[in-house]
Amino acid sequence: MDKQGFDELKTTGKLPSPSGVALRIMELCRKDDVGVPELAKVVQADPALTGRLVKFANSAMAGPRRPVVAIADAIRVLGMNTVRQLALGFSVLGQHRAGACPGFDYNVFWSRSLASAIGANALCLRTRAAAADEAFTCGLLLRIGSLALASLYPEGYGDVLANNASTPDRLLEYERKQLSTDHLEITAALLEEWMLPRVFVNAVYHHEAPQEAQYPDGSRESILCNVMQLSAAIGLFCTASDPERRQMLPDMVFGAARIGIDAEALSMLMDQVVIEWQEWGKILEVRTTEIAPFHTIAESARDGESADRAPTLTLVNSGAERSAGSVGAGATPGTNVPGVVSATIASNAPDSLRVLVVDDDATILHIVSRLLQDQGHQITTARDGQEALRVAMREHPQLIVCDWMMPEMDGVTLCRALRETQEGRHIYFLLLTGLEKEEHLVEAFDAGVDDFVSKPVSAKVLLARLRAGQRVIRLQQEAARDSQSLRRFATELAVANRRLRQAALTDPLTGLPNRRYAMERLEQEWSAATRNQRTFTVMMVDIDRFRSVNDAFGHDAGDQVLRQVAMALRKAARSEDVICRLGGEEFLVISPDTPLPAAIRLAERLRQAVCSAPSHPGASATPMSVSIGVAERSPTMLKPDDLMKSADEVLFHAQRLGGNRIQAAGQGVVRTAPISSGTGTGAPGRI
């Protein structure tokens, strides 16, 4: 994804982003003179993050070392770079646990991401492909682009998931078709925005199809790409059903073998990953699954038998467990039942509401609950304010009927706490009170109470006040639907604009970026190279004797040649190279961070690829070849046009020498390939 397109998405404010504390940590870690005490002070502003970093420093994932207690010691043990990345990952997880996209399971997403993170950590500890603690963060954010799409386009992405999630390739294809981008592009853009190392960004971008990255076998990039692919499979394995796990085994064993891990070692690694996944699930309040030992699943797969234990997905240590004394539908709520109880009545009434009734008096709780239940409302009850706050955050009631005077947390304090949350701002709050003095009522309404009913409670008055609340809630729902329609329209408009912009920057004949895009990208690379003191090169590529093809065989044959050359250049180039068609038979190749010798080798590969490309059947007597002019940015060049002009001049010189050559600025002819009748690598093919 180009920078301008990503900046457009950022302006929506809907992309996943870290918390303020995490952003401050990332900002401090950029400085060369920041010390551990200063960083520790910032981390301590977030108690949850402090505990998680100390836990990570003491975990097996950080390696064996003496126990860590203080956050400053944890920072010294992990290193500032690791703290920055872990703060980023933990913060994004904490900030984006839920959303509005139908069909996107946020709980399963984070459970799968956590398992991938622990898997990436374990695999890097074993393969030494990269720092294991950095791999943990990358594994956690491996599919953050999917979460981003669910946040940016909740309705549209829900449709994509519902109809096209059968295979990764199909999902990517439909994402691009419907949204003009895909989850891999956005993931890579976000990781780059958050300054993760480039080697990880590339590995994450290519992890679904490592072979397409064309990294040399055995290289660090290739190993890390395969590590990320196996990490993704581990995440999917942990959150899948037992039959799905057994089907995944062969691919996982094969994936492990690609990075030098045999089946026995994989079995031991997976069992350890599951243990750590369940432990971290408790810390991060992420759902985990009970899974049989890996060798048991493998034996079950071989024998064709069912696994001994079915997975049970449970929310652990979340503070949201129901009391063992809970009662179901049809029981009498509030009678001799401590803690939280619920009784849900199915109702088809159009005005049925989700109501939370809160009172420490069991008799009043029973009377009010039964009265509202008889009206067809769905009732949940709580016995004090603290329990009610937990239930409200979990159940999202539309209306709360609450007593004022209660132990632990009174009704007004509960209302004030709810109004400080995003979910609690829209709940209609009805207070039951025996306090009717003016100062008491002012205090209640200042805290956010919507209405009150005096005690002793009159059923007629309560139901009348409830109907008033229903009207307000109905208006809120209508406003929400209107807002949703506007958001959907804005989303469709944004997608249409992206498609128009993509069309405006694409050459329709070859599918390559066009001249306008080339000039914009050249300006961007020039600015980045100037700012960071980096080098980059450009190549001007021209098809030899192209005019004779048009004259002899017609423009249809010429168009076919242009498409063949474009395809050959695209396949032979590296993933970081940008290939554009300038017009006619001219192409431009932009190679960031590439010195001249490496660019010359790349140019030779491009030249050979064109010579070896399939021939056009109607023009078999004419050889197909290209001339390439290569120029590297130098301090004497003042603007991008100087670099283009330098490459263009040496291209002209190569063509005057007969074509099928590479000429580098400031050097002699560095590659001369005489035109011959043969085909294959290094020799010109036939048009």
C-alpha positions, 0 to 999 in steps of 0.5 A, a space after each residue: 500500500 502506498 503512503 498516500 493511501 495509508 495516510 487516507 485510512 489513518 485520517 478516518 481515526 478507525 485504524 487500530 492504535 496503541 494507548 497513550 502510554 504505549 505511544 509515549 513509550 514508543 516516542 521515548 524509545 526513539 531517543 538516544 539519551 533516554 534512560 531506564 528510570 525515565 522509561 520505567 516512570 512512563 510504564 508505571 502509569 499503566 499498572 496492567 502493562 507494568 504487570 504484563 512486562 514483569 510477567 514476560 521478563 520472568 516467563 520462559 519466553 524471555 529465557 532463563 534468568 533470575 526473578 524480576 520484581 521491579 519494572 526497571 529490572 524488567 526493562 534492563 532484562 528485556 531491553 528498550 526495543 523489546 519493551 517498546 514492541 511489547 507495549 505496542 502489542 499489549 496495548 493494541 490488544 487491550 484497546 480493541 477487544 470488541 467492535 461492530 463488524 458482524 461475522 468477525 469474532 473478536 474473541 477468537 481473533 485475539 485468542 488465535 493471535 496470542 497463540 501465534 505470538 507464543 508460537 513465533 517466540 518458541 520457533 525463533 528461540 529454536 531456529 535463531 532466525 530473529 530475536 524471540 521477544 520481537 517475534 512475539 510481538 509480530 506474532 501477536 500482530 500477524 493479522 492486525 490488518 483483518 482487525 483494521 478492515 473490520 474497524 474501517 468497513 464493519 458492514 462490508 468486511 462482514 459480507 466479505 467474511 461471510 461469503 469468501 473466507 474459505 481459503 486465504 487466496 479467495 479472501 485476499 482476492 475478494 478483499 481487494 475486489 470489494 475494498 481495494 486493499 487487503 489485510 496483508 497490505 494493511 498489516 504491513 503498513 501498520 507494522 511499518 508505521 509502528 517501526 517494527 524491523 523491516 525484516 519482520 514487516 516483509 516476513 509478515 507480508 509474505 507469510 501466507 505464501 512464502 514461496 512468492 517472496 522468492 527469498 533464497 532457500 536457507 536465507 534468514 528472510 526465507 526462514 523467518 517467513 516460514 516461521 511466521 507461516 507456521 506461527 499462523 498455523 499454530 494460532 489456527 490449530 489452538 482455536 480450531 475444533 478437534 477434527 480440524 486440528 487432525 486435518 491440519 497436522 500434515 501441513 504443520 509437520 511439513 511446515 516445521 520440517 522446512 525450518 529444520 524441526 522434526 515431528 518429535 520436536 514439534 510435538 514437544 514445542 506445541 505442548 509447551 506453547 499450549 501451556 504458555 498460551 493458557 497461562 497468558 490467556 489468564 493474564 490478558 483475559 483472552 479465551 483459551 481452549 483445553 487441548 489434548 497433548 499433540 502426540 495424542 491428536 497425532 495418534 488419533 489422526 492416524 487411527 481415524 478415531 475421535 480425540 478423547 477430549 472435546 475443546 471447551 472455550 472458556 473465559 478465564 480470570 475475567 471477573 465475569 463468571 456467573 455465581 454457581 447459584 445462578 438460576 435459569 429462565 423460569 426461576 424466581 430471581 433474587 431469592 436466596 441467590 448471592 451475587 449475580 443471577 439472571 432470568 431471560 424471558 424470550 419475547 417477540 414484543 417489538 418494545 422488549 428491552 434488556 433490563 438490569 435490575 439492581 437492589 440489595 433488598 431481595 424482596 424489592 428485587 423479586 417484585 420489580 424483576 417479576 413486574 418487568 418480566 411480565 411485560 416481556 422484558 429480558 431481565 438480568 439482576 444484581 445485588 450491589 453496584 460492583 456486581 452490576 457494573 461487571 454485568 453491565 459491561 458484559 451484557 450491555 443492557 438498554 435500561 437499568 433500574 437501580 436502588 440508590 442506597 446499597 453496600 459496596 457501591 451505591 446507585 449514583 456511584 454506579 451511574 457515574 462509573 457507567 457514564 465514564 465508559 463508552 458503552 455506559 453512556 447510552 444506557 437509560 438509568 432509572 433510580 429507585 430512591 426514598 431520598 426526595 430532597 432537592 439536593 439529593 435529586 440534583 446530585 443524582 441528575 448531575 451523576 447522569 441519572 435519567 429519571 427516578 421513582 420514589 419508594 415505596 415503588 408504585 407499579 403504575 408509576 414504574 411502568 409509566 417511567 419505563 415507557 418514557 425510557 422506551 421512547 428515549 431508547 427508541 429514538 436512540 436506536 433510530 439515530 444509531 440506524 441513521 448514523 450507521 447508514 451515513 457511515 455505510 455511505 461514507 465507507 462506500 464513497 471511500 472505497 469508490 474514491 480508492 478505486 478511482 485513484 487506483 485506476 488513475 494511477 494504473 496503466 490499463 494495458 499492462 496493469 503496471 503503475 503509470 507515469 503519474 504514479 511513477 513520478 509521485 513514487 520517485 518524489 517519495 523515495 527521493 525525500 526518504 533517501 535525502 532524509 535518511 541518507 540512503 541510496 537508491 537507483 532507477 532504471 530506464 528500460 526500453 524495448 529494442 526495435 519496438 516500432 518495427 513490430 508495430 509496423 510489421 505486425 500491427 498494434 495488436 502484436 505490439 500490445 501483446 509484446 508490451 504485456 509480455 515484457 511487463 509480465 517478465 519484468 514484474 516476475 524477475 524484480 524483487 518485492 521492494 522494486 517498483 516497476 512502472 510504464 512511462 508510456 510507449 515502450 518505456 518502463 521505469 524501475 525504482 529500487 530503494 536501498 540499492 547501490 549501483 553494483 546490486 542494481 546492475 545485477 538486478 538489471 541483468 536479471 531483468 534483461 535475461 527475463 525479457 529475452 527468455 519470455 514467451 514469444 508472440 506467435 505472429 512475429 517469430 522472426 523478430 528477437 525480443 530484447 531490452 536496453 537498460 540505463 541504470 543510474 544511482 542517486 549521488 550528492 551532486 544531484 539536486 532533484 529527481 529529474 537529475 536522476 531520471 535524466 542520468 538514466 535516460 542518457 545512458 539508456 540512449 547510449 546503450 541503444 546506439 550500441 545496438 541494444 540488448 545492453 545494460 549501461 550504468 551512469 559513469 561507467 562503460 558498458 557493463 553488459 553486452 549481449 549480442 543478438 542471436 537466434 537462440 532463446 533461453 537465459 542470457 540470449 534474446 528470445 523471439 517476438 
